Amino acid sequence: MSNKFEYSYEITGTSGHDRISKLLPPNWIDVTAVIRKYPSDEKRRQESNIIAEGTSALLQTPPPDFLWENEYDRRCTRPYRNRVKCYSHLPNGRLLDDKWALAKLFGFGGVEKQVGVGILPSQCFKGSRGFYEFALQVGLLSEVSHSDTTTLKCTNTPTQLHESREQNHQQQSSFVELDTACNYLQLEQHSASPLNIPAQPANIWVVKDAATNGAGGIWMISPNTVSSFYSHLLAQNNKQQQHRYVAQKYAWPPILYQQRKFHIRVYSVMTADASIYVHRMCFLHVANDPFNLSSEDSEMPATVHITNCCANSDDDEKFTGEIVATLFDTDDAFPSDETKTIDLSPFLSSISASIQKILIEFFPLVSGGIWNGGFEYMGLDFLLSYESVVPTDNNINRDPSAGTSIPVAYLLEINAPPSQGTATGLHSAEKVHDTVLQDLVNLWVVPCVKGVKPSLGGWKLVHQLNSDALNSSFSSLPNNNSQPSFHQAAMMNRIRWKLFDMKCNNTKETKKGIKIRNGHDPLQSQNHKVQRNNHGDRLSWKTEDEHQKDAPGSAEWTAECQEISNFSRRSFPYYFSRNKLDVAALFLESGGGSQVPQTVIDVMTLALSHRDRSTVGAWYKDTARKCFKSFLGVPPSHYDQFALFLGSNATSLLATLAQKYTLMLSNEDEIVIAEHNHEANIVPWLEAAKVSGAKILWWEIGKPIQLVLSSRTRIVAISHASNVLGSIYPIRQISELVHVVTCGKARVVVDGVAAVPHRPASMMDAGVDW
């Protein structure tokens, strides 16, 4: 490459290319037209043979130093994506743009309610059947059983709904305007009277189509609209039963801007070194019509409740555009003209807390981008609100009603990446987009490509996950050759997500108390009138093929499973080192006799070859324990509640445990041993009984365990799954029974070696002692 052009870049997407290319250093050369040899993404998908032929040529072509793609994992860039210095995605980064993933991680992952942190209650469901179960669970519907039929009743009567509307009508004037809220929240010492919180309306949820963006596929669901929405779902064909939806609790109370509901678009970036930043510049997106919940219109109009620009920009007279706001001050003076901006600094702490949660929950599922300088540029939508808290001061006799209000920014969704274009074309909006992206280039892109010190500009570091330990672990790898490539890391992250998703589904099925007999649908019974509703008909929907592309049995789903299978087999020397003429090897052993992947062999070899426990030994051991706890289904917030002991294998650990209990057992105690156990969970307890004099009782296969339990039982040794028969035992129910019969005096010891490799483990739900 000549001295004139030091580095090269490729930027896909017209708006992204036009916006970002002008922000890069002038001596960087644009090779987008050179590398993109295929005319369109759709044609690339259809002409896979052309892609295969072009792959070898692309492998010989020097890759760009910087690669920006709005669409994640485009097939044509795979041959050289691992070799770029900076890439606009993290491995499996599409997860950040997935409403379904956000709801599952925040709804299932143990994120607890904290004061000032805006995480809305969220749930996921599929199709009309899933919606019915969701509506019963959250109280949108009630179920009344009769002799042979099941009917449904709304949780609010028409009179109650009318009273609720009248109450909200009287309270319209009590909603807080943005300038009033900011003035109050900026005070160091608030007055004794908190901001007024209007009475929360009847059970309202916002349901979103998990496959769409923008205003399309958003419904406001309340007890008086639940039937009409269900009718909309029933109008879809049977294939839609697997279509995914996300439900969020309606954020309350909304702060208003000129009597209208709004949300703010905040820009954030997550980088491969486990850091997450927030930018000072943001936008207000405002609904077209004044906020009102007292309307007799049960549809809850989109122009009142939906604040997306695409839902409001068609009315030039009412549309406010993108209103510029700031979250904090920097040395930069923006804008250079006299355009007025709104100061939202009181909400920075709440926004930062939510962004920190995003990093903690998502990064383990998108990690591994150090190889090619990965990052994820995100647009986060927040609804601004507030909540009242009562100061706890034991020295002051305070009226419980006298407290203060604190800001809360409720996270609605994540767009990764957000649009690089503006909805209005206004100069102020254009300048915000240019400023945010220019600061992103200076923060991450240029430092990754040129190896220079980053410049924060308008970015603020919100949180970082063990960056020193992370960097030291990468630098300890010789020549970085042991790092997984982007594609390998993405594949592993997809497997991690599928395991987590499977665990969520298994837990939901276990806890679900709703039973629909023989496929009978209560909402289609004669006692329940289904109202037709065309409100959803005007909303944009994806094509049938797009709806079903991820459904089990589809071509895309089958191809992804095959890709994961091939990737997994290539990770084990036992398979890829065999003679190619051999029949594909099958290996049925599990537990201690299972095969070891090449990555584990490499790391173990590295650890044995470069032993330095004096500096990193404690950190590695602590990290290993946290890793195992996570694998066993323990969320980070509960790590301290579970002790984990490391050993050479399960046999030695069980032997050590039995030896310790030998000193605590007597000849009046009983030890129950399951016949289906592995020998490792039998012999140690026989020896413990021999030394202590305790009595051995055998739980025979096919007989109820109650026959061998008594108040004298002190140890129950069982296996989660039999290593011989493959039978899976309900260890939670067994543990609960043992603890009840023995009044908590017995300890349940479970050998999980044969079960954990085949099904997600969950120590949180197992209820066992060891």
Legacy VTK file of the C-alpha trace (Angstrom):
# vtk DataFile Version 3.0
C-alpha trace
ASCII
DATASET POLYDATA
POINTS 770 float
0.000 0.000 0.000
1.334 3.447 -0.837
2.340 5.986 1.769
-0.556 8.202 0.754
-3.153 5.731 2.015
-2.186 4.190 5.346
-5.271 2.121 6.096
-8.370 0.826 4.325
-12.005 0.449 5.281
-15.231 -1.140 4.066
-18.657 0.220 5.098
-21.836 -1.517 3.963
-25.209 0.145 3.784
-25.838 3.412 1.940
-26.714 5.625 4.926
-23.906 4.174 7.033
-21.363 4.585 4.248
-22.376 8.181 3.519
-22.287 9.100 7.199
-19.202 7.273 8.495
-16.783 7.467 5.566
-16.519 11.248 5.872
-15.646 10.921 9.580
-12.629 8.646 9.065
-9.078 10.015 8.648
-8.574 11.447 5.146
-5.633 9.143 4.390
-7.765 6.009 4.810
-8.824 4.454 1.525
-12.350 3.219 0.826
-12.236 -0.330 -0.573
-15.972 -1.001 -0.227
-16.576 -1.162 -3.977
-13.529 -3.381 -4.495
-14.360 -6.044 -1.916
-18.126 -6.135 -2.351
-18.196 -8.199 -5.526
-21.822 -9.277 -5.173
-24.677 -6.937 -6.098
-27.072 -7.564 -3.205
-27.522 -9.535 -0.018
-30.588 -11.285 -1.434
-28.737 -12.432 -4.518
-25.852 -13.653 -2.360
-28.215 -15.833 -0.412
-29.695 -17.244 -3.592
-26.412 -17.811 -5.402
-24.422 -19.750 -2.820
-22.308 -21.329 -5.537
-20.999 -17.902 -6.541
-20.074 -17.220 -2.929
-18.187 -20.491 -2.676
-16.226 -19.693 -5.814
-15.404 -16.191 -4.573
-14.288 -17.309 -1.113
-10.869 -18.537 -2.206
-10.224 -15.292 -4.061
-11.247 -13.201 -1.051
-8.906 -15.190 1.181
-6.047 -14.034 -1.052
-7.211 -10.395 -0.981
-5.788 -8.172 1.788
-8.681 -7.492 4.175
-9.725 -3.952 5.078
-8.393 -2.657 8.364
-11.852 -1.498 9.441
-15.115 -3.261 8.556
-18.530 -1.740 9.329
-21.652 -3.808 8.681
-25.165 -2.882 9.707
-26.325 -6.421 8.963
-24.733 -8.931 11.316
-22.811 -11.923 9.906
-23.044 -11.200 6.187
-21.847 -14.262 4.356
-19.653 -12.458 1.837
-17.341 -11.005 4.506
-16.757 -14.241 6.420
-13.555 -15.126 4.524
-11.696 -12.069 5.807
-13.687 -10.893 8.838
-11.282 -12.599 11.237
-8.350 -10.683 9.761
-9.590 -7.090 10.130
-8.292 -4.876 12.928
-11.662 -3.407 13.875
-15.137 -4.810 13.264
-18.514 -3.240 14.027
-19.931 -6.299 15.810
-19.161 -8.608 18.693
-19.453 -12.392 18.265
-23.192 -13.149 18.337
-23.803 -9.408 18.756
-27.183 -9.720 17.045
-28.443 -10.847 20.457
-28.318 -7.223 21.630
-30.886 -6.293 18.974
-33.197 -9.133 19.961
-36.244 -8.113 22.034
-36.793 -11.755 22.964
-33.256 -12.086 24.346
-33.540 -8.834 26.322
-36.793 -9.933 27.935
-35.450 -13.387 28.797
-32.155 -12.164 30.223
-33.770 -9.472 32.365
-36.840 -11.534 33.195
-35.151 -14.852 33.956
-31.559 -13.927 34.709
-32.112 -12.831 38.270
-32.142 -9.052 37.737
-33.744 -7.795 40.912
-35.650 -4.555 41.370
-33.416 -1.785 42.686
-34.337 1.774 43.573
-33.728 4.066 40.626
-33.014 1.242 38.139
-35.555 1.115 35.321
-35.984 -2.561 34.425
-39.598 -3.218 33.423
-41.254 -6.578 34.176
-41.121 -8.516 30.898
-42.411 -11.838 29.641
-42.163 -13.838 26.428
-44.808 -15.934 24.709
-45.466 -17.611 21.364
-48.665 -17.395 19.361
-52.250 -17.285 20.596
-51.773 -20.174 23.016
-48.823 -18.484 24.661
-50.741 -15.203 24.886
-53.653 -16.900 26.619
-51.341 -18.393 29.249
-49.581 -15.042 29.691
-52.896 -13.184 30.095
-54.021 -15.590 32.813
-50.700 -15.389 34.606
-50.589 -11.582 34.840
-54.258 -11.178 35.661
-55.528 -9.797 32.360
-57.963 -12.705 32.346
-59.483 -14.886 35.039
-60.429 -18.530 34.648
-63.633 -19.949 36.116
-64.086 -23.722 35.994
-67.466 -25.352 35.373
-68.481 -28.973 34.896
-67.279 -29.527 31.346
-66.289 -26.093 30.054
-63.893 -23.376 31.012
-64.858 -19.756 30.497
-62.827 -16.614 30.828
-63.702 -13.329 32.450
-61.824 -10.047 32.293
-60.372 -9.013 35.622
-62.160 -5.625 35.388
-65.902 -5.208 34.988
-67.261 -2.528 32.604
-68.159 -0.393 35.620
-64.626 -0.654 37.021
-63.164 0.222 33.642
-65.421 3.283 33.409
-64.425 4.366 36.925
-60.763 3.888 36.021
-61.185 6.090 32.957
-62.986 8.760 34.988
-60.226 8.659 37.599
-57.544 9.071 34.945
-59.513 11.930 33.377
-59.444 13.797 36.679
-55.703 13.222 36.994
-54.594 14.387 33.541
-53.543 17.740 34.961
-51.413 16.012 37.621
-48.880 14.509 35.177
-45.455 16.092 35.546
-43.876 18.016 32.680
-40.233 17.407 31.803
-38.974 20.879 32.775
-40.733 20.641 36.149
-39.308 17.174 36.813
-35.759 18.204 35.873
-35.914 21.343 38.027
-37.074 19.291 41.003
-34.635 16.421 40.492
-31.633 18.741 40.060
-32.014 20.107 43.584
-29.458 18.715 46.027
-32.029 18.622 48.805
-35.561 18.040 47.625
-38.546 19.455 49.434
-40.426 17.238 51.867
-43.212 16.714 49.332
-42.332 14.325 46.496
-43.641 14.706 42.970
-47.217 13.548 42.573
-47.659 10.044 41.170
-51.054 9.596 39.491
-52.912 6.412 40.333
-51.703 3.612 38.085
-54.295 2.539 35.503
-55.743 -0.928 35.181
-53.386 -3.765 34.232
-51.729 -2.489 31.002
-48.983 -4.211 29.044
-47.141 -3.278 25.869
-46.893 -6.277 23.543
-44.242 -6.187 20.807
-43.668 -8.411 17.835
-40.171 -9.725 18.564
-39.335 -9.834 14.839
-40.099 -6.212 13.903
-38.583 -2.800 14.570
-40.102 0.657 14.613
-43.805 1.280 15.233
-44.956 -1.866 13.454
-46.083 -4.701 15.678
-46.816 -2.810 18.925
-50.073 -3.228 20.838
-51.374 -1.766 24.117
-53.088 -4.591 26.011
-55.467 -3.989 28.907
-58.426 -5.993 30.281
-60.760 -4.244 27.829
-58.541 -4.885 24.763
-57.332 -8.410 25.530
-60.105 -10.119 23.542
-59.605 -8.006 20.434
-55.861 -8.650 20.421
-56.469 -12.361 20.856
-58.781 -12.209 17.849
-55.953 -10.674 15.872
-53.705 -13.596 16.822
-56.363 -16.150 15.914
-56.717 -14.506 12.505
-53.148 -15.537 11.739
-52.677 -19.019 10.313
-51.536 -21.981 12.395
-47.892 -21.438 11.476
-47.979 -18.303 13.622
-48.280 -20.433 16.775
-44.488 -20.348 17.044
-44.235 -16.620 16.341
-42.586 -14.763 19.201
-43.893 -11.809 21.186
-42.551 -9.836 24.121
-44.744 -8.175 26.753
-43.525 -5.262 28.894
-45.382 -3.692 31.783
-46.591 -0.198 30.884
-44.086 2.244 32.414
-45.715 4.504 34.972
-45.924 7.405 35.468
-44.633 8.884 32.205
-43.078 12.330 32.365
-44.603 14.457 29.588
-43.138 16.912 27.112
-45.648 19.629 26.289
-48.439 17.303 27.485
-47.277 14.465 25.220
-45.612 11.166 25.958
-42.012 10.732 24.795
-38.965 8.505 25.038
-35.281 9.322 24.662
-32.788 7.664 22.337
-29.470 7.193 24.146
-26.313 6.067 22.349
-24.010 3.492 23.893
-21.146 1.278 22.764
-20.003 -2.079 24.163
-16.408 -2.989 23.318
-14.538 -6.282 23.158
-12.520 -5.445 26.279
-15.722 -5.758 28.363
-16.355 -2.018 28.630
-19.529 -0.075 28.006
-19.867 3.668 27.372
-22.706 6.179 27.102
-22.653 9.335 24.988
-23.690 12.728 26.279
-25.900 13.545 23.272
-29.387 12.051 22.939
-32.782 12.715 21.330
-36.363 13.124 22.499
-38.920 11.298 20.343
-42.418 12.617 21.056
-45.901 11.275 20.309
-48.132 13.397 18.090
-51.209 13.692 20.324
-51.586 14.777 23.981
-51.315 12.003 26.544
-54.708 10.770 27.684
-55.890 7.509 29.231
-59.503 8.587 29.748
-60.597 8.152 26.119
-63.559 5.862 25.524
-61.580 4.458 22.590
-60.434 1.086 23.878
-57.742 0.857 21.217
-55.359 3.236 23.032
-54.345 5.179 19.885
-50.798 4.806 18.591
-50.460 8.578 18.145
-50.851 8.937 21.916
-48.894 5.994 23.273
-46.288 5.076 20.632
-43.416 7.544 20.475
-41.301 6.111 17.633
-40.508 8.606 14.897
-41.804 6.265 12.205
-45.211 6.210 13.931
-45.519 9.998 14.010
-43.476 11.436 11.138
-46.339 11.145 8.619
-48.100 14.139 10.208
-45.976 17.207 9.472
-48.147 19.522 11.539
-47.837 17.522 14.780
-44.468 15.798 14.408
-41.842 17.420 16.639
-38.841 15.691 15.064
-35.721 14.732 16.993
-35.285 17.096 19.911
-31.662 17.378 21.040
-30.820 16.742 24.710
-27.696 16.133 26.808
-26.966 13.763 29.701
-23.766 15.343 31.009
-21.272 18.094 30.203
-17.840 17.759 28.634
-15.219 20.194 27.424
-16.752 20.005 23.962
-19.153 22.819 23.125
-22.156 21.415 21.243
-23.794 22.615 19.208
-21.625 25.356 17.784
-24.687 27.423 16.957
-27.270 28.586 19.482
-29.585 25.583 19.186
-31.221 24.966 22.554
-30.723 21.538 24.147
-32.569 19.955 27.047
-30.562 19.023 30.127
-31.388 15.445 31.206
-28.476 15.052 33.629
-30.752 14.050 36.573
-31.497 10.785 34.732
-27.870 9.858 33.994
-27.473 7.704 37.109
-30.559 5.607 36.313
-29.578 5.261 32.654
-26.040 4.250 33.639
-27.378 1.608 36.036
-29.441 0.008 33.254
-26.501 0.130 30.829
-24.332 -1.567 33.452
-26.947 -4.334 33.720
-26.788 -4.772 29.941
-23.027 -5.324 30.059
-23.227 -7.780 32.966
-26.047 -9.838 31.449
-25.086 -9.748 27.760
-21.291 -9.735 27.622
-20.823 -13.436 28.525
-22.959 -14.202 25.454
-21.120 -11.873 23.030
-17.536 -12.125 24.301
-14.486 -13.039 22.240
-14.227 -10.032 19.914
-10.673 -9.097 20.957
-9.435 -11.008 17.913
-10.663 -8.371 15.476
-11.379 -5.325 17.642
-15.106 -5.908 17.899
-17.653 -3.481 19.275
-21.430 -2.995 19.281
-22.900 0.440 18.631
-26.331 0.663 20.267
-29.289 2.990 20.410
-31.187 2.492 23.664
-34.727 3.764 24.147
-35.719 4.911 27.646
-38.980 6.260 29.040
-38.343 8.860 31.732
-40.243 8.608 34.978
-39.726 8.928 38.739
-40.536 7.081 41.932
-41.003 8.142 45.529
-38.762 6.942 48.337
-38.996 7.541 52.053
-35.643 8.397 53.704
-34.720 5.998 56.502
-33.491 8.091 59.394
-33.992 6.560 62.834
-33.200 9.842 64.545
-36.061 11.727 62.947
-39.754 11.101 63.435
-40.827 11.419 59.834
-44.282 11.108 58.376
-44.183 8.091 55.996
-45.967 10.207 53.387
-43.138 12.725 53.463
-40.344 11.538 51.195
-38.640 12.510 48.015
-38.748 11.606 44.334
-35.855 10.108 42.450
-35.446 9.812 38.652
-36.021 6.511 36.870
-35.307 5.807 33.197
-37.146 2.655 32.084
-35.337 0.685 29.363
-37.746 -0.087 26.510
-35.523 -1.743 23.897
-32.082 -1.871 22.292
-31.306 -1.185 18.639
-27.933 -2.563 17.559
-26.867 -0.829 15.504
-29.237 2.162 15.403
-29.948 3.948 12.156
-27.154 6.245 11.060
-29.675 8.520 9.329
-32.053 11.079 10.812
-35.832 11.102 10.727
-36.005 14.822 9.977
-32.822 15.949 8.243
-32.642 18.932 10.605
-29.204 20.462 11.027
-29.173 19.855 14.787
-30.106 16.170 14.350
-27.512 15.693 11.609
-24.862 17.216 13.830
-25.722 14.918 16.741
-25.328 11.813 14.549
-22.021 13.124 13.186
-20.754 13.963 16.669
-21.669 10.594 18.201
-20.134 8.607 15.358
-17.036 10.809 15.173
-16.485 10.232 18.879
-16.981 6.485 18.311
-14.313 6.522 15.608
-11.896 8.291 17.953
-12.783 6.121 20.958
-12.406 2.672 19.382
-11.926 2.479 15.604
-8.768 4.556 15.188
-7.082 3.123 18.334
-7.760 -0.461 17.159
-6.500 0.182 13.651
-3.509 2.395 14.457
-2.682 1.252 17.992
-2.963 4.763 19.445
-4.475 6.008 22.689
-8.275 6.350 22.608
-10.039 9.699 22.946
-13.251 9.797 24.980
-14.756 12.900 23.389
-18.414 12.836 24.388
-18.301 9.285 25.760
-18.361 8.355 29.444
-17.208 4.952 30.724
-20.144 3.448 32.605
-18.749 0.056 33.599
-15.951 -2.396 32.881
-15.796 -6.096 33.701
-12.427 -7.108 35.184
-10.563 -5.411 32.372
-7.118 -5.922 33.912
-7.660 -9.623 34.405
-9.225 -9.942 30.965
-6.340 -8.205 29.223
-3.721 -10.144 31.174
-5.364 -13.435 30.276
-5.292 -12.556 26.589
-1.719 -11.276 26.687
-0.549 -14.466 28.374
-1.477 -16.448 25.286
1.569 -16.873 23.001
1.199 -14.618 19.934
-2.572 -14.588 20.534
-2.752 -17.818 18.510
-4.828 -19.504 21.202
-7.616 -16.931 20.972
-10.722 -18.154 19.175
-11.455 -16.507 15.861
-14.526 -14.327 15.525
-16.457 -17.144 13.872
-15.471 -19.650 16.560
-16.352 -17.235 19.355
-19.688 -16.464 17.699
-20.495 -20.155 17.444
-19.663 -20.769 21.103
-21.752 -17.773 22.147
-24.699 -19.055 20.125
-24.399 -22.401 21.901
-24.300 -20.624 25.275
-27.424 -18.689 24.372
-29.280 -21.794 23.203
-28.429 -23.543 26.476
-29.678 -20.537 28.458
-32.829 -20.321 26.336
-33.410 -24.045 26.857
-33.024 -23.627 30.597
-35.564 -20.777 30.573
-38.051 -22.918 28.661
-37.545 -25.929 30.939
-38.022 -23.795 34.031
-41.148 -22.186 32.595
-42.670 -25.574 31.770
-41.887 -26.846 35.270
-43.444 -23.874 37.020
-46.415 -23.439 34.711
-49.662 -24.144 36.477
-51.990 -23.514 33.543
-53.484 -26.646 31.990
-55.515 -26.570 28.796
-57.394 -29.841 28.483
-57.151 -31.723 25.202
-56.387 -28.620 23.195
-59.693 -26.956 24.225
-59.430 -23.187 23.817
-61.487 -21.323 26.434
-61.502 -18.159 24.356
-63.356 -20.006 21.604
-66.070 -21.330 23.899
-69.680 -20.316 23.360
-69.710 -18.372 26.600
-67.053 -15.928 25.425
-67.683 -13.505 22.583
-64.628 -12.712 20.490
-64.560 -9.141 19.228
-62.936 -8.544 15.862
-60.298 -5.860 15.808
-58.537 -4.395 12.771
-56.207 -2.204 14.803
-53.329 -4.576 14.162
-54.057 -4.883 10.463
-52.434 -1.560 9.663
-49.216 -2.441 11.464
-46.300 -3.731 9.425
-45.619 -7.451 9.521
-42.784 -9.423 8.047
-43.424 -12.029 5.397
-44.323 -15.583 6.336
-40.845 -16.776 5.406
-39.270 -14.188 7.686
-41.592 -15.141 10.522
-40.659 -18.808 10.289
-36.968 -18.622 9.444
-35.904 -19.528 13.002
-38.680 -22.024 13.704
-37.710 -25.646 14.414
-37.782 -27.671 11.223
-37.203 -24.726 8.909
-34.308 -24.759 6.457
-32.496 -22.000 8.366
-32.976 -23.783 11.683
-31.737 -27.099 10.234
-28.710 -25.417 8.652
-27.814 -23.716 11.927
-28.081 -26.997 13.841
-25.844 -28.682 11.274
-23.343 -25.836 11.517
-23.257 -26.114 15.297
-22.868 -29.890 15.054
-19.994 -29.635 12.587
-18.312 -26.957 14.663
-18.665 -29.021 17.827
-17.232 -32.181 16.234
-14.264 -30.246 14.836
-13.487 -29.110 18.384
-12.625 -32.688 19.473
-9.457 -34.447 18.232
-11.238 -37.799 18.581
-13.415 -36.893 15.596
-11.368 -34.666 13.286
-8.150 -36.725 13.576
-9.769 -39.992 12.442
-9.198 -41.470 9.018
-11.537 -39.788 6.538
-12.499 -43.206 5.154
-13.917 -44.247 8.520
-17.618 -44.072 9.170
-18.553 -40.994 11.237
-17.660 -41.821 14.815
-20.313 -42.057 17.520
-19.305 -41.790 21.162
-21.831 -42.655 23.852
-19.735 -42.305 27.028
-20.372 -39.303 29.278
-19.068 -37.795 32.484
-15.465 -38.602 33.328
-15.058 -40.750 30.209
-16.156 -38.064 27.772
-13.882 -36.598 25.110
-11.867 -33.440 25.804
-12.081 -30.558 23.267
-8.890 -29.182 21.720
-9.340 -25.785 23.397
-9.241 -27.402 26.847
-6.177 -29.420 25.879
-4.447 -26.238 24.664
-5.239 -24.251 27.795
-4.208 -27.095 30.104
-0.943 -27.448 28.187
-0.389 -23.710 28.444
-1.103 -23.733 32.187
1.354 -26.585 32.764
3.977 -24.922 30.557
3.742 -21.409 32.054
2.961 -21.931 35.735
3.002 -18.735 37.782
0.541 -19.148 40.599
2.105 -16.356 42.637
0.484 -13.653 40.492
-2.613 -15.058 38.842
-3.348 -18.332 40.670
-5.964 -16.897 43.018
-7.675 -14.999 40.211
-7.837 -18.071 37.980
-9.258 -20.178 40.813
-11.903 -17.569 41.652
-12.772 -17.181 37.979
-13.057 -20.957 37.590
-15.476 -21.169 40.515
-17.630 -18.388 39.064
-17.562 -20.087 35.671
-18.702 -23.408 37.153
-21.427 -21.701 39.185
-22.701 -19.984 36.053
-22.651 -23.318 34.212
-24.674 -24.836 37.058
-27.353 -22.165 36.699
-26.389 -19.796 39.515
-26.816 -16.097 38.558
-24.011 -13.687 39.586
-26.228 -12.096 42.237
-26.362 -15.453 44.113
-22.734 -16.581 43.793
-22.091 -16.041 47.515
-24.948 -18.358 48.509
-23.332 -21.458 47.000
-19.974 -22.999 47.954
-18.079 -24.821 45.220
-15.187 -27.230 45.851
-12.750 -28.161 43.105
-11.327 -31.663 42.830
-9.713 -34.074 40.399
-12.988 -35.924 39.700
-16.409 -36.726 41.149
-15.216 -40.020 42.626
-12.580 -38.370 44.811
-14.895 -35.531 45.831
-17.650 -37.925 46.915
-15.133 -40.017 48.835
-13.874 -36.935 50.672
-17.417 -35.820 51.475
-18.344 -39.229 52.884
-15.219 -39.249 55.065
-16.203 -35.901 56.575
-19.710 -37.131 57.392
-18.342 -40.295 59.010
-17.460 -38.214 62.095
-21.025 -36.891 62.330
-22.924 -40.163 61.922
-23.900 -42.612 64.675
-25.314 -46.105 64.925
-28.822 -44.615 65.254
-28.646 -42.923 61.867
-29.650 -44.241 58.447
-28.098 -43.758 55.010
-30.317 -44.182 51.958
-28.490 -45.218 48.770
-30.209 -45.420 45.389
-29.646 -48.576 43.372
-29.313 -46.530 40.184
-26.204 -44.775 41.540
-22.777 -44.931 39.987
-20.317 -46.861 42.115
-18.655 -43.567 43.085
-21.795 -42.601 45.046
-22.183 -46.028 46.679
-18.826 -47.281 47.955
-17.931 -44.155 50.038
-21.247 -44.361 51.927
-20.874 -48.070 52.553
-17.485 -47.332 54.091
-18.942 -44.441 56.124
-21.651 -46.750 57.484
-19.080 -49.408 58.333
-17.002 -46.948 60.382
-19.878 -45.067 62.065
-22.294 -47.951 62.560
-25.051 -46.238 60.555
-27.651 -48.439 58.870
-27.796 -48.733 55.053
-31.201 -48.684 53.329
-31.449 -49.281 49.574
-33.866 -47.328 47.377
-34.779 -49.958 44.829
-35.456 -49.066 41.213
-39.170 -48.725 40.472
-40.254 -48.294 44.104
-41.234 -45.022 45.857
-38.497 -43.462 47.959
-40.952 -42.882 50.824
-40.551 -46.571 51.744
-36.974 -45.990 52.910
-37.275 -42.536 54.480
-37.746 -41.935 58.191
-36.929 -39.422 60.908
-33.570 -41.214 61.357
-32.451 -40.622 57.754
-29.319 -38.476 57.647
-27.883 -39.055 54.154
-29.709 -39.667 50.859
-27.283 -40.515 48.037
-28.888 -40.423 44.588
-28.023 -39.619 40.966
-29.756 -37.034 38.830
-29.488 -39.435 35.905
-28.494 -43.077 35.863
-25.260 -43.648 33.963
-26.514 -47.128 32.996
-30.250 -46.757 32.386
-30.342 -43.074 31.407
-33.339 -42.548 33.704
-33.746 -38.972 34.962
-34.969 -38.463 38.515
-36.915 -35.432 39.876
-34.269 -34.302 42.328
-36.151 -31.163 43.409
-39.250 -33.109 44.459
-37.091 -35.774 46.100
-35.131 -33.147 48.041
-38.296 -31.424 49.246
-39.725 -34.755 50.404
-36.521 -35.732 52.229
-36.328 -32.401 54.031
-39.974 -32.588 55.097
-39.814 -36.191 56.376
-36.570 -35.590 58.327
-37.455 -32.054 59.465
-34.420 -30.772 57.625
-31.941 -33.074 59.367
-30.991 -35.123 56.292
-28.594 -34.074 53.528
-29.293 -34.932 49.883
-26.132 -35.800 47.912
-26.687 -35.859 44.146
-24.258 -37.233 41.579
-24.885 -35.065 38.517
-22.037 -36.337 36.342
-24.270 -38.211 33.893
-26.934 -35.472 33.704
-25.054 -32.172 33.360
-23.528 -32.887 29.918
-27.002 -33.483 28.454
-29.350 -30.990 30.102
-28.958 -27.517 31.648
-28.294 -27.658 35.369
-29.963 -25.319 37.846
-28.693 -25.323 41.395
-31.162 -22.528 42.162
-34.098 -24.855 41.528
-32.644 -28.243 42.519
-32.968 -27.778 46.287
-30.190 -30.293 47.017
-27.482 -29.993 49.662
-24.506 -31.442 47.737
LINES 1 771
770 0 1 2 3 4 5 6 7 8 9 10 11 12 13 14 15 16 17 18 19 20 21 22 23 24 25 26 27 28 29 30 31 32 33 34 35 36 37 38 39 40 41 42 43 44 45 46 47 48 49 50 51 52 53 54 55 56 57 58 59 60 61 62 63 64 65 66 67 68 69 70 71 72 73 74 75 76 77 78 79 80 81 82 83 84 85 86 87 88 89 90 91 92 93 94 95 96 97 98 99 100 101 102 103 104 105 106 107 108 109 110 111 112 113 114 115 116 117 118 119 120 121 122 123 124 125 126 127 128 129 130 131 132 133 134 135 136 137 138 139 140 141 142 143 144 145 146 147 148 149 150 151 152 153 154 155 156 157 158 159 160 161 162 163 164 165 166 167 168 169 170 171 172 173 174 175 176 177 178 179 180 181 182 183 184 185 186 187 188 189 190 191 192 193 194 195 196 197 198 199 200 201 202 203 204 205 206 207 208 209 210 211 212 213 214 215 216 217 218 219 220 221 222 223 224 225 226 227 228 229 230 231 232 233 234 235 236 237 238 239 240 241 242 243 244 245 246 247 248 249 250 251 252 253 254 255 256 257 258 259 260 261 262 263 264 265 266 267 268 269 270 271 272 273 274 275 276 277 278 279 280 281 282 283 284 285 286 287 288 289 290 291 292 293 294 295 296 297 298 299 300 301 302 303 304 305 306 307 308 309 310 311 312 313 314 315 316 317 318 319 320 321 322 323 324 325 326 327 328 329 330 331 332 333 334 335 336 337 338 339 340 341 342 343 344 345 346 347 348 349 350 351 352 353 354 355 356 357 358 359 360 361 362 363 364 365 366 367 368 369 370 371 372 373 374 375 376 377 378 379 380 381 382 383 384 385 386 387 388 389 390 391 392 393 394 395 396 397 398 399 400 401 402 403 404 405 406 407 408 409 410 411 412 413 414 415 416 417 418 419 420 421 422 423 424 425 426 427 428 429 430 431 432 433 434 435 436 437 438 439 440 441 442 443 444 445 446 447 448 449 450 451 452 453 454 455 456 457 458 459 460 461 462 463 464 465 466 467 468 469 470 471 472 473 474 475 476 477 478 479 480 481 482 483 484 485 486 487 488 489 490 491 492 493 494 495 496 497 498 499 500 501 502 503 504 505 506 507 508 509 510 511 512 513 514 515 516 517 518 519 520 521 522 523 524 525 526 527 528 529 530 531 532 533 534 535 536 537 538 539 540 541 542 543 544 545 546 547 548 549 550 551 552 553 554 555 556 557 558 559 560 561 562 563 564 565 566 567 568 569 570 571 572 573 574 575 576 577 578 579 580 581 582 583 584 585 586 587 588 589 590 591 592 593 594 595 596 597 598 599 600 601 602 603 604 605 606 607 608 609 610 611 612 613 614 615 616 617 618 619 620 621 622 623 624 625 626 627 628 629 630 631 632 633 634 635 636 637 638 639 640 641 642 643 644 645 646 647 648 649 650 651 652 653 654 655 656 657 658 659 660 661 662 663 664 665 666 667 668 669 670 671 672 673 674 675 676 677 678 679 680 681 682 683 684 685 686 687 688 689 690 691 692 693 694 695 696 697 698 699 700 701 702 703 704 705 706 707 708 709 710 711 712 713 714 715 716 717 718 719 720 721 722 723 724 725 726 727 728 729 730 731 732 733 734 735 736 737 738 739 740 741 742 743 744 745 746 747 748 749 750 751 752 753 754 755 756 757 758 759 760 761 762 763 764 765 766 767 768 769
